[in-house]
Amino acid sequence: MPIYEYFCPACGKKSSFLVKSHTATFEPKCSHCGNPGLKRALSTFAYHRSLSSIYEESGEPSRPGPDYYKDPRNIGRWVEKKFKDMGMELPSQLKEKIEAAREGVLPEQLKDLQSASPDATYH
């Protein structure tokens, strides 16, 4: 089901429409002002990369690239690699913590530091 975007010359806004099929008859009206005289707009597109290509571009955990730590998907990669190198299964509790961190959930021990001043000294 394609999504088509149209520009309304009357109100100057863009509207998006989900169409059941590219062969379906479709007469769009502006979703903001109701104008039927819309002009087809050039739509943006999404580019999805696989996790393996993201990891490949980031570099190995032992030799990270310059943007390695900017991508939260790299959290725990070194630990995962070390367990794999040793032929050991990553404990499920640790696996859950790594996945939670990748989703933006801080471990309980770090939640207190989240609102702390960056200038504070910790001992």
SVG drawing of the C-alpha trace seen along z (x, -y; Angstrom):
<svg xmlns="http://www.w3.org/2000/svg" viewBox="-13 -29 54 52">
<polyline fill="none" stroke="black" stroke-width="0.4" points="0.0,0.0 1.8,-3.2 1.7,-6.5 1.3,-9.4 2.1,-13.0 0.4,-16.1 1.0,-19.8 -2.0,-22.2 -1.4,-25.5 -4.4,-27.0 -3.1,-26.6 0.5,-25.7 0.4,-22.5 1.4,-18.9 -1.0,-16.0 -0.2,-12.3 -2.6,-9.6 -2.4,-5.8 -3.8,-4.2 -4.8,-0.5 -3.2,0.1 -1.2,-1.8 -3.9,-1.0 -6.8,-2.2 -8.6,-5.3 -7.9,-8.1 -9.0,-11.7 -7.2,-13.5 -8.5,-16.5 -6.4,-18.6 -6.7,-17.3 -6.3,-20.9 -8.6,-23.0 -10.5,-20.5 -9.1,-21.8 -9.4,-19.2 -6.7,-20.8 -3.6,-19.2 -0.2,-18.9 1.7,-15.6 4.8,-16.1 8.0,-14.3 8.0,-11.9 10.9,-11.1 11.9,-7.5 13.2,-5.4 16.5,-3.6 16.8,-0.7 20.1,1.0 20.6,4.4 22.0,4.6 25.0,6.5 25.8,3.6 25.5,1.1 27.9,3.1 30.2,3.4 30.3,-0.3 30.8,-1.0 33.9,1.2 34.9,4.0 34.4,3.5 38.2,3.9 38.9,1.2 35.9,-1.1 35.4,-3.7 35.0,-7.4 31.2,-7.3 31.1,-3.9 29.7,-5.1 27.2,-7.5 25.1,-4.5 23.2,-2.9 23.1,0.4 26.8,0.8 26.1,0.9 27.3,4.3 28.9,5.4 32.3,5.9 30.8,8.0 28.8,10.0 31.9,10.6 34.0,11.7 31.4,14.2 31.2,15.5 35.1,15.7 35.2,17.8 32.5,20.1 30.1,19.1 26.4,18.2 25.7,14.6 23.6,14.8 20.0,14.0 19.9,11.3 22.9,9.5 21.4,9.9 18.2,8.2 20.2,5.3 22.1,4.8 18.9,4.8 17.2,2.4 20.2,0.0 20.0,0.2 16.3,-0.9 17.3,-3.8 16.4,-2.3 19.1,-3.1 20.1,-0.4 18.8,-1.2 22.3,-2.1 22.7,-4.9 19.2,-6.4 20.4,-8.7 23.1,-10.1 20.8,-11.0 19.8,-14.3 23.2,-15.0 25.3,-18.0 28.0,-17.2 30.4,-19.2 29.8,-17.0 32.6,-14.9 31.8,-11.2 33.9,-9.1"/>
</svg>
